[in-house]
Amino acid sequence: MGFRRIERANELLREIIGDFLVHRMRDPRLQFVTITEVQLSPDFQHGKVYFTVLGGEQKEKEAVEALQNAEPLIREEINKNVHWRFIPRLTFFVDKRIEKAMGVLAILDQIAQSKSVSETEDSTGKSIRKKARRKSEK
């Protein structure tokens, strides 16, 4: 039962923080930030906020700095929306899962392409051998 409560709280915070960034924050460094996940500690004292941002590594650094500076405002917004005993301290992390997944997919594509090339070479080689055998049988 406790696990389900944390999961619901994680999703609620993800929505609150995401809406706050879209509708209330005017910081241009946060313009293309998307909150992907929130992970609260079991005691609700600390939260890890994962996000993605368009624009590369420099934009990621700027977004982390802007989010850290906005943390008190974000906590205030959370406090307005939920009535918990404690409002968690938030730490922000760039979510690299999408980049890692894209890298894995690229590797899988390379493997599939090299496999199809080697199969084509094998089938070509077999057909040449069959023709050669037929000629020698005659």
Chimera marker file (.cmm) of the C-alpha trace (Angstrom):
<marker_set name="trace">
<marker id="1" x="0.000" y="0.000" z="0.000" r="1" g="1" b="0" radius="0.5"/>
<marker id="2" x="2.866" y="2.419" z="0.750" r="1" g="1" b="0" radius="0.5"/>
<marker id="3" x="4.379" y="1.836" z="-2.677" r="1" g="1" b="0" radius="0.5"/>
<marker id="4" x="1.137" y="2.852" z="-4.406" r="1" g="1" b="0" radius="0.5"/>
<marker id="5" x="0.957" y="6.021" z="-2.302" r="1" g="1" b="0" radius="0.5"/>
<marker id="6" x="4.473" y="7.054" z="-3.318" r="1" g="1" b="0" radius="0.5"/>
<marker id="7" x="3.714" y="6.320" z="-6.979" r="1" g="1" b="0" radius="0.5"/>
<marker id="8" x="0.608" y="8.528" z="-6.869" r="1" g="1" b="0" radius="0.5"/>
<marker id="9" x="2.569" y="11.282" z="-5.121" r="1" g="1" b="0" radius="0.5"/>
<marker id="10" x="5.369" y="11.029" z="-7.717" r="1" g="1" b="0" radius="0.5"/>
<marker id="11" x="2.877" y="11.431" z="-10.550" r="1" g="1" b="0" radius="0.5"/>
<marker id="12" x="1.096" y="14.313" z="-8.810" r="1" g="1" b="0" radius="0.5"/>
<marker id="13" x="4.362" y="16.191" z="-8.282" r="1" g="1" b="0" radius="0.5"/>
<marker id="14" x="5.408" y="15.568" z="-11.885" r="1" g="1" b="0" radius="0.5"/>
<marker id="15" x="2.146" y="17.176" z="-13.045" r="1" g="1" b="0" radius="0.5"/>
<marker id="16" x="2.348" y="20.106" z="-10.609" r="1" g="1" b="0" radius="0.5"/>
<marker id="17" x="5.977" y="20.906" z="-11.455" r="1" g="1" b="0" radius="0.5"/>
<marker id="18" x="5.395" y="20.501" z="-15.195" r="1" g="1" b="0" radius="0.5"/>
<marker id="19" x="2.345" y="22.778" z="-15.164" r="1" g="1" b="0" radius="0.5"/>
<marker id="20" x="4.169" y="25.338" z="-13.053" r="1" g="1" b="0" radius="0.5"/>
<marker id="21" x="7.083" y="25.465" z="-15.488" r="1" g="1" b="0" radius="0.5"/>
<marker id="22" x="4.811" y="25.802" z="-18.510" r="1" g="1" b="0" radius="0.5"/>
<marker id="23" x="2.292" y="28.304" z="-17.161" r="1" g="1" b="0" radius="0.5"/>
<marker id="24" x="4.010" y="30.354" z="-14.477" r="1" g="1" b="0" radius="0.5"/>
<marker id="25" x="7.764" y="30.414" z="-14.996" r="1" g="1" b="0" radius="0.5"/>
<marker id="26" x="9.015" y="33.069" z="-17.388" r="1" g="1" b="0" radius="0.5"/>
<marker id="27" x="12.673" y="31.997" z="-17.355" r="1" g="1" b="0" radius="0.5"/>
<marker id="28" x="13.790" y="31.437" z="-20.976" r="1" g="1" b="0" radius="0.5"/>
<marker id="29" x="16.218" y="28.745" z="-19.804" r="1" g="1" b="0" radius="0.5"/>
<marker id="30" x="13.193" y="26.629" z="-18.856" r="1" g="1" b="0" radius="0.5"/>
<marker id="31" x="11.346" y="27.114" z="-22.134" r="1" g="1" b="0" radius="0.5"/>
<marker id="32" x="11.956" y="23.611" z="-23.536" r="1" g="1" b="0" radius="0.5"/>
<marker id="33" x="12.130" y="21.673" z="-20.263" r="1" g="1" b="0" radius="0.5"/>
<marker id="34" x="9.898" y="18.623" z="-19.841" r="1" g="1" b="0" radius="0.5"/>
<marker id="35" x="9.573" y="16.888" z="-16.471" r="1" g="1" b="0" radius="0.5"/>
<marker id="36" x="9.803" y="13.159" z="-17.141" r="1" g="1" b="0" radius="0.5"/>
<marker id="37" x="9.768" y="11.660" z="-13.655" r="1" g="1" b="0" radius="0.5"/>
<marker id="38" x="9.741" y="12.449" z="-9.947" r="1" g="1" b="0" radius="0.5"/>
<marker id="39" x="11.045" y="9.996" z="-7.348" r="1" g="1" b="0" radius="0.5"/>
<marker id="40" x="10.148" y="10.775" z="-3.750" r="1" g="1" b="0" radius="0.5"/>
<marker id="41" x="11.893" y="9.219" z="-0.794" r="1" g="1" b="0" radius="0.5"/>
<marker id="42" x="9.631" y="6.998" z="1.346" r="1" g="1" b="0" radius="0.5"/>
<marker id="43" x="9.452" y="9.711" z="4.034" r="1" g="1" b="0" radius="0.5"/>
<marker id="44" x="8.552" y="12.406" z="1.448" r="1" g="1" b="0" radius="0.5"/>
<marker id="45" x="11.477" y="14.546" z="2.645" r="1" g="1" b="0" radius="0.5"/>
<marker id="46" x="13.455" y="14.484" z="-0.612" r="1" g="1" b="0" radius="0.5"/>
<marker id="47" x="12.566" y="14.254" z="-4.258" r="1" g="1" b="0" radius="0.5"/>
<marker id="48" x="14.570" y="13.657" z="-7.400" r="1" g="1" b="0" radius="0.5"/>
<marker id="49" x="13.142" y="15.453" z="-10.407" r="1" g="1" b="0" radius="0.5"/>
<marker id="50" x="14.214" y="14.157" z="-13.825" r="1" g="1" b="0" radius="0.5"/>
<marker id="51" x="13.795" y="16.304" z="-16.916" r="1" g="1" b="0" radius="0.5"/>
<marker id="52" x="14.725" y="16.573" z="-20.570" r="1" g="1" b="0" radius="0.5"/>
<marker id="53" x="15.504" y="19.720" z="-22.505" r="1" g="1" b="0" radius="0.5"/>
<marker id="54" x="16.015" y="20.432" z="-26.187" r="1" g="1" b="0" radius="0.5"/>
<marker id="55" x="19.256" y="22.015" z="-27.251" r="1" g="1" b="0" radius="0.5"/>
<marker id="56" x="22.238" y="19.985" z="-26.118" r="1" g="1" b="0" radius="0.5"/>
<marker id="57" x="24.582" y="19.962" z="-23.166" r="1" g="1" b="0" radius="0.5"/>
<marker id="58" x="24.820" y="23.733" z="-22.686" r="1" g="1" b="0" radius="0.5"/>
<marker id="59" x="21.019" y="24.013" z="-22.481" r="1" g="1" b="0" radius="0.5"/>
<marker id="60" x="20.990" y="21.163" z="-19.960" r="1" g="1" b="0" radius="0.5"/>
<marker id="61" x="23.444" y="23.002" z="-17.694" r="1" g="1" b="0" radius="0.5"/>
<marker id="62" x="21.432" y="26.211" z="-17.955" r="1" g="1" b="0" radius="0.5"/>
<marker id="63" x="18.200" y="24.353" z="-17.183" r="1" g="1" b="0" radius="0.5"/>
<marker id="64" x="19.690" y="22.660" z="-14.103" r="1" g="1" b="0" radius="0.5"/>
<marker id="65" x="20.865" y="26.030" z="-12.800" r="1" g="1" b="0" radius="0.5"/>
<marker id="66" x="17.466" y="27.644" z="-13.480" r="1" g="1" b="0" radius="0.5"/>
<marker id="67" x="15.603" y="24.784" z="-11.803" r="1" g="1" b="0" radius="0.5"/>
<marker id="68" x="17.844" y="24.897" z="-8.743" r="1" g="1" b="0" radius="0.5"/>
<marker id="69" x="17.250" y="28.647" z="-8.471" r="1" g="1" b="0" radius="0.5"/>
<marker id="70" x="13.498" y="28.129" z="-8.873" r="1" g="1" b="0" radius="0.5"/>
<marker id="71" x="13.324" y="25.316" z="-6.292" r="1" g="1" b="0" radius="0.5"/>
<marker id="72" x="11.827" y="27.528" z="-3.531" r="1" g="1" b="0" radius="0.5"/>
<marker id="73" x="9.136" y="28.754" z="-5.926" r="1" g="1" b="0" radius="0.5"/>
<marker id="74" x="8.412" y="25.197" z="-7.058" r="1" g="1" b="0" radius="0.5"/>
<marker id="75" x="8.127" y="24.035" z="-3.436" r="1" g="1" b="0" radius="0.5"/>
<marker id="76" x="5.763" y="26.934" z="-2.732" r="1" g="1" b="0" radius="0.5"/>
<marker id="77" x="3.603" y="25.874" z="-5.687" r="1" g="1" b="0" radius="0.5"/>
<marker id="78" x="3.575" y="22.279" z="-4.437" r="1" g="1" b="0" radius="0.5"/>
<marker id="79" x="2.515" y="23.538" z="-1.004" r="1" g="1" b="0" radius="0.5"/>
<marker id="80" x="-0.425" y="25.400" z="-2.592" r="1" g="1" b="0" radius="0.5"/>
<marker id="81" x="-1.611" y="22.235" z="-4.332" r="1" g="1" b="0" radius="0.5"/>
<marker id="82" x="-1.100" y="19.527" z="-1.714" r="1" g="1" b="0" radius="0.5"/>
<marker id="83" x="-1.551" y="19.553" z="2.020" r="1" g="1" b="0" radius="0.5"/>
<marker id="84" x="1.288" y="17.408" z="3.238" r="1" g="1" b="0" radius="0.5"/>
<marker id="85" x="3.119" y="17.699" z="6.500" r="1" g="1" b="0" radius="0.5"/>
<marker id="86" x="6.410" y="18.156" z="4.645" r="1" g="1" b="0" radius="0.5"/>
<marker id="87" x="7.162" y="19.568" z="1.228" r="1" g="1" b="0" radius="0.5"/>
<marker id="88" x="10.146" y="17.667" z="-0.174" r="1" g="1" b="0" radius="0.5"/>
<marker id="89" x="13.490" y="19.245" z="-0.974" r="1" g="1" b="0" radius="0.5"/>
<marker id="90" x="14.009" y="18.824" z="-4.695" r="1" g="1" b="0" radius="0.5"/>
<marker id="91" x="17.122" y="17.874" z="-6.621" r="1" g="1" b="0" radius="0.5"/>
<marker id="92" x="17.122" y="18.132" z="-10.414" r="1" g="1" b="0" radius="0.5"/>
<marker id="93" x="18.726" y="15.681" z="-12.836" r="1" g="1" b="0" radius="0.5"/>
<marker id="94" x="18.923" y="15.545" z="-16.611" r="1" g="1" b="0" radius="0.5"/>
<marker id="95" x="17.120" y="12.407" z="-17.780" r="1" g="1" b="0" radius="0.5"/>
<marker id="96" x="19.572" y="10.592" z="-20.070" r="1" g="1" b="0" radius="0.5"/>
<marker id="97" x="17.361" y="7.535" z="-20.622" r="1" g="1" b="0" radius="0.5"/>
<marker id="98" x="16.114" y="8.736" z="-24.004" r="1" g="1" b="0" radius="0.5"/>
<marker id="99" x="19.674" y="9.335" z="-25.256" r="1" g="1" b="0" radius="0.5"/>
<marker id="100" x="20.756" y="5.916" z="-23.983" r="1" g="1" b="0" radius="0.5"/>
<marker id="101" x="17.764" y="4.257" z="-25.645" r="1" g="1" b="0" radius="0.5"/>
<marker id="102" x="18.570" y="5.993" z="-28.935" r="1" g="1" b="0" radius="0.5"/>
<marker id="103" x="22.166" y="4.732" z="-28.675" r="1" g="1" b="0" radius="0.5"/>
<marker id="104" x="20.983" y="1.173" z="-28.070" r="1" g="1" b="0" radius="0.5"/>
<marker id="105" x="18.592" y="1.406" z="-31.030" r="1" g="1" b="0" radius="0.5"/>
<marker id="106" x="21.417" y="2.675" z="-33.248" r="1" g="1" b="0" radius="0.5"/>
<marker id="107" x="23.586" y="-0.287" z="-32.222" r="1" g="1" b="0" radius="0.5"/>
<marker id="108" x="20.724" y="-2.717" z="-32.886" r="1" g="1" b="0" radius="0.5"/>
<marker id="109" x="20.201" y="-1.152" z="-36.330" r="1" g="1" b="0" radius="0.5"/>
<marker id="110" x="23.910" y="-1.597" z="-37.112" r="1" g="1" b="0" radius="0.5"/>
<marker id="111" x="23.742" y="-5.235" z="-36.046" r="1" g="1" b="0" radius="0.5"/>
<marker id="112" x="20.633" y="-5.827" z="-38.167" r="1" g="1" b="0" radius="0.5"/>
<marker id="113" x="22.236" y="-4.170" z="-41.188" r="1" g="1" b="0" radius="0.5"/>
<marker id="114" x="25.478" y="-6.125" z="-40.856" r="1" g="1" b="0" radius="0.5"/>
<marker id="115" x="23.467" y="-9.328" z="-40.467" r="1" g="1" b="0" radius="0.5"/>
<marker id="116" x="21.425" y="-8.665" z="-43.602" r="1" g="1" b="0" radius="0.5"/>
<marker id="117" x="24.608" y="-7.827" z="-45.546" r="1" g="1" b="0" radius="0.5"/>
<marker id="118" x="26.297" y="-11.043" z="-44.406" r="1" g="1" b="0" radius="0.5"/>
<marker id="119" x="23.164" y="-13.092" z="-45.229" r="1" g="1" b="0" radius="0.5"/>
<marker id="120" x="23.083" y="-11.551" z="-48.698" r="1" g="1" b="0" radius="0.5"/>
<marker id="121" x="26.746" y="-12.441" z="-49.188" r="1" g="1" b="0" radius="0.5"/>
<marker id="122" x="26.076" y="-15.995" z="-47.975" r="1" g="1" b="0" radius="0.5"/>
<marker id="123" x="23.112" y="-16.497" z="-50.279" r="1" g="1" b="0" radius="0.5"/>
<marker id="124" x="25.123" y="-15.100" z="-53.198" r="1" g="1" b="0" radius="0.5"/>
<marker id="125" x="27.998" y="-17.385" z="-52.346" r="1" g="1" b="0" radius="0.5"/>
<marker id="126" x="25.708" y="-20.447" z="-52.139" r="1" g="1" b="0" radius="0.5"/>
<marker id="127" x="24.093" y="-19.715" z="-55.473" r="1" g="1" b="0" radius="0.5"/>
<marker id="128" x="27.525" y="-19.448" z="-57.097" r="1" g="1" b="0" radius="0.5"/>
<marker id="129" x="28.549" y="-22.793" z="-55.613" r="1" g="1" b="0" radius="0.5"/>
<marker id="130" x="25.362" y="-24.475" z="-56.860" r="1" g="1" b="0" radius="0.5"/>
<marker id="131" x="25.991" y="-23.245" z="-60.401" r="1" g="1" b="0" radius="0.5"/>
<marker id="132" x="29.574" y="-24.431" z="-60.201" r="1" g="1" b="0" radius="0.5"/>
<marker id="133" x="28.431" y="-27.897" z="-59.060" r="1" g="1" b="0" radius="0.5"/>
<marker id="134" x="25.907" y="-28.165" z="-61.865" r="1" g="1" b="0" radius="0.5"/>
<marker id="135" x="28.554" y="-27.403" z="-64.455" r="1" g="1" b="0" radius="0.5"/>
<marker id="136" x="30.937" y="-29.983" z="-62.981" r="1" g="1" b="0" radius="0.5"/>
<marker id="137" x="28.217" y="-32.645" z="-62.898" r="1" g="1" b="0" radius="0.5"/>
<marker id="138" x="27.626" y="-32.313" z="-66.665" r="1" g="1" b="0" radius="0.5"/>
<link id1="1" id2="2" r="1" g="1" b="0" radius="0.2"/>
<link id1="2" id2="3" r="1" g="1" b="0" radius="0.2"/>
<link id1="3" id2="4" r="1" g="1" b="0" radius="0.2"/>
<link id1="4" id2="5" r="1" g="1" b="0" radius="0.2"/>
<link id1="5" id2="6" r="1" g="1" b="0" radius="0.2"/>
<link id1="6" id2="7" r="1" g="1" b="0" radius="0.2"/>
<link id1="7" id2="8" r="1" g="1" b="0" radius="0.2"/>
<link id1="8" id2="9" r="1" g="1" b="0" radius="0.2"/>
<link id1="9" id2="10" r="1" g="1" b="0" radius="0.2"/>
<link id1="10" id2="11" r="1" g="1" b="0" radius="0.2"/>
<link id1="11" id2="12" r="1" g="1" b="0" radius="0.2"/>
<link id1="12" id2="13" r="1" g="1" b="0" radius="0.2"/>
<link id1="13" id2="14" r="1" g="1" b="0" radius="0.2"/>
<link id1="14" id2="15" r="1" g="1" b="0" radius="0.2"/>
<link id1="15" id2="16" r="1" g="1" b="0" radius="0.2"/>
<link id1="16" id2="17" r="1" g="1" b="0" radius="0.2"/>
<link id1="17" id2="18" r="1" g="1" b="0" radius="0.2"/>
<link id1="18" id2="19" r="1" g="1" b="0" radius="0.2"/>
<link id1="19" id2="20" r="1" g="1" b="0" radius="0.2"/>
<link id1="20" id2="21" r="1" g="1" b="0" radius="0.2"/>
<link id1="21" id2="22" r="1" g="1" b="0" radius="0.2"/>
<link id1="22" id2="23" r="1" g="1" b="0" radius="0.2"/>
<link id1="23" id2="24" r="1" g="1" b="0" radius="0.2"/>
<link id1="24" id2="25" r="1" g="1" b="0" radius="0.2"/>
<link id1="25" id2="26" r="1" g="1" b="0" radius="0.2"/>
<link id1="26" id2="27" r="1" g="1" b="0" radius="0.2"/>
<link id1="27" id2="28" r="1" g="1" b="0" radius="0.2"/>
<link id1="28" id2="29" r="1" g="1" b="0" radius="0.2"/>
<link id1="29" id2="30" r="1" g="1" b="0" radius="0.2"/>
<link id1="30" id2="31" r="1" g="1" b="0" radius="0.2"/>
<link id1="31" id2="32" r="1" g="1" b="0" radius="0.2"/>
<link id1="32" id2="33" r="1" g="1" b="0" radius="0.2"/>
<link id1="33" id2="34" r="1" g="1" b="0" radius="0.2"/>
<link id1="34" id2="35" r="1" g="1" b="0" radius="0.2"/>
<link id1="35" id2="36" r="1" g="1" b="0" radius="0.2"/>
<link id1="36" id2="37" r="1" g="1" b="0" radius="0.2"/>
<link id1="37" id2="38" r="1" g="1" b="0" radius="0.2"/>
<link id1="38" id2="39" r="1" g="1" b="0" radius="0.2"/>
<link id1="39" id2="40" r="1" g="1" b="0" radius="0.2"/>
<link id1="40" id2="41" r="1" g="1" b="0" radius="0.2"/>
<link id1="41" id2="42" r="1" g="1" b="0" radius="0.2"/>
<link id1="42" id2="43" r="1" g="1" b="0" radius="0.2"/>
<link id1="43" id2="44" r="1" g="1" b="0" radius="0.2"/>
<link id1="44" id2="45" r="1" g="1" b="0" radius="0.2"/>
<link id1="45" id2="46" r="1" g="1" b="0" radius="0.2"/>
<link id1="46" id2="47" r="1" g="1" b="0" radius="0.2"/>
<link id1="47" id2="48" r="1" g="1" b="0" radius="0.2"/>
<link id1="48" id2="49" r="1" g="1" b="0" radius="0.2"/>
<link id1="49" id2="50" r="1" g="1" b="0" radius="0.2"/>
<link id1="50" id2="51" r="1" g="1" b="0" radius="0.2"/>
<link id1="51" id2="52" r="1" g="1" b="0" radius="0.2"/>
<link id1="52" id2="53" r="1" g="1" b="0" radius="0.2"/>
<link id1="53" id2="54" r="1" g="1" b="0" radius="0.2"/>
<link id1="54" id2="55" r="1" g="1" b="0" radius="0.2"/>
<link id1="55" id2="56" r="1" g="1" b="0" radius="0.2"/>
<link id1="56" id2="57" r="1" g="1" b="0" radius="0.2"/>
<link id1="57" id2="58" r="1" g="1" b="0" radius="0.2"/>
<link id1="58" id2="59" r="1" g="1" b="0" radius="0.2"/>
<link id1="59" id2="60" r="1" g="1" b="0" radius="0.2"/>
<link id1="60" id2="61" r="1" g="1" b="0" radius="0.2"/>
<link id1="61" id2="62" r="1" g="1" b="0" radius="0.2"/>
<link id1="62" id2="63" r="1" g="1" b="0" radius="0.2"/>
<link id1="63" id2="64" r="1" g="1" b="0" radius="0.2"/>
<link id1="64" id2="65" r="1" g="1" b="0" radius="0.2"/>
<link id1="65" id2="66" r="1" g="1" b="0" radius="0.2"/>
<link id1="66" id2="67" r="1" g="1" b="0" radius="0.2"/>
<link id1="67" id2="68" r="1" g="1" b="0" radius="0.2"/>
<link id1="68" id2="69" r="1" g="1" b="0" radius="0.2"/>
<link id1="69" id2="70" r="1" g="1" b="0" radius="0.2"/>
<link id1="70" id2="71" r="1" g="1" b="0" radius="0.2"/>
<link id1="71" id2="72" r="1" g="1" b="0" radius="0.2"/>
<link id1="72" id2="73" r="1" g="1" b="0" radius="0.2"/>
<link id1="73" id2="74" r="1" g="1" b="0" radius="0.2"/>
<link id1="74" id2="75" r="1" g="1" b="0" radius="0.2"/>
<link id1="75" id2="76" r="1" g="1" b="0" radius="0.2"/>
<link id1="76" id2="77" r="1" g="1" b="0" radius="0.2"/>
<link id1="77" id2="78" r="1" g="1" b="0" radius="0.2"/>
<link id1="78" id2="79" r="1" g="1" b="0" radius="0.2"/>
<link id1="79" id2="80" r="1" g="1" b="0" radius="0.2"/>
<link id1="80" id2="81" r="1" g="1" b="0" radius="0.2"/>
<link id1="81" id2="82" r="1" g="1" b="0" radius="0.2"/>
<link id1="82" id2="83" r="1" g="1" b="0" radius="0.2"/>
<link id1="83" id2="84" r="1" g="1" b="0" radius="0.2"/>
<link id1="84" id2="85" r="1" g="1" b="0" radius="0.2"/>
<link id1="85" id2="86" r="1" g="1" b="0" radius="0.2"/>
<link id1="86" id2="87" r="1" g="1" b="0" radius="0.2"/>
<link id1="87" id2="88" r="1" g="1" b="0" radius="0.2"/>
<link id1="88" id2="89" r="1" g="1" b="0" radius="0.2"/>
<link id1="89" id2="90" r="1" g="1" b="0" radius="0.2"/>
<link id1="90" id2="91" r="1" g="1" b="0" radius="0.2"/>
<link id1="91" id2="92" r="1" g="1" b="0" radius="0.2"/>
<link id1="92" id2="93" r="1" g="1" b="0" radius="0.2"/>
<link id1="93" id2="94" r="1" g="1" b="0" radius="0.2"/>
<link id1="94" id2="95" r="1" g="1" b="0" radius="0.2"/>
<link id1="95" id2="96" r="1" g="1" b="0" radius="0.2"/>
<link id1="96" id2="97" r="1" g="1" b="0" radius="0.2"/>
<link id1="97" id2="98" r="1" g="1" b="0" radius="0.2"/>
<link id1="98" id2="99" r="1" g="1" b="0" radius="0.2"/>
<link id1="99" id2="100" r="1" g="1" b="0" radius="0.2"/>
<link id1="100" id2="101" r="1" g="1" b="0" radius="0.2"/>
<link id1="101" id2="102" r="1" g="1" b="0" radius="0.2"/>
<link id1="102" id2="103" r="1" g="1" b="0" radius="0.2"/>
<link id1="103" id2="104" r="1" g="1" b="0" radius="0.2"/>
<link id1="104" id2="105" r="1" g="1" b="0" radius="0.2"/>
<link id1="105" id2="106" r="1" g="1" b="0" radius="0.2"/>
<link id1="106" id2="107" r="1" g="1" b="0" radius="0.2"/>
<link id1="107" id2="108" r="1" g="1" b="0" radius="0.2"/>
<link id1="108" id2="109" r="1" g="1" b="0" radius="0.2"/>
<link id1="109" id2="110" r="1" g="1" b="0" radius="0.2"/>
<link id1="110" id2="111" r="1" g="1" b="0" radius="0.2"/>
<link id1="111" id2="112" r="1" g="1" b="0" radius="0.2"/>
<link id1="112" id2="113" r="1" g="1" b="0" radius="0.2"/>
<link id1="113" id2="114" r="1" g="1" b="0" radius="0.2"/>
<link id1="114" id2="115" r="1" g="1" b="0" radius="0.2"/>
<link id1="115" id2="116" r="1" g="1" b="0" radius="0.2"/>
<link id1="116" id2="117" r="1" g="1" b="0" radius="0.2"/>
<link id1="117" id2="118" r="1" g="1" b="0" radius="0.2"/>
<link id1="118" id2="119" r="1" g="1" b="0" radius="0.2"/>
<link id1="119" id2="120" r="1" g="1" b="0" radius="0.2"/>
<link id1="120" id2="121" r="1" g="1" b="0" radius="0.2"/>
<link id1="121" id2="122" r="1" g="1" b="0" radius="0.2"/>
<link id1="122" id2="123" r="1" g="1" b="0" radius="0.2"/>
<link id1="123" id2="124" r="1" g="1" b="0" radius="0.2"/>
<link id1="124" id2="125" r="1" g="1" b="0" radius="0.2"/>
<link id1="125" id2="126" r="1" g="1" b="0" radius="0.2"/>
<link id1="126" id2="127" r="1" g="1" b="0" radius="0.2"/>
<link id1="127" id2="128" r="1" g="1" b="0" radius="0.2"/>
<link id1="128" id2="129" r="1" g="1" b="0" radius="0.2"/>
<link id1="129" id2="130" r="1" g="1" b="0" radius="0.2"/>
<link id1="130" id2="131" r="1" g="1" b="0" radius="0.2"/>
<link id1="131" id2="132" r="1" g="1" b="0" radius="0.2"/>
<link id1="132" id2="133" r="1" g="1" b="0" radius="0.2"/>
<link id1="133" id2="134" r="1" g="1" b="0" radius="0.2"/>
<link id1="134" id2="135" r="1" g="1" b="0" radius="0.2"/>
<link id1="135" id2="136" r="1" g="1" b="0" radius="0.2"/>
<link id1="136" id2="137" r="1" g="1" b="0" radius="0.2"/>
<link id1="137" id2="138" r="1" g="1" b="0" radius="0.2"/>
</marker_set>
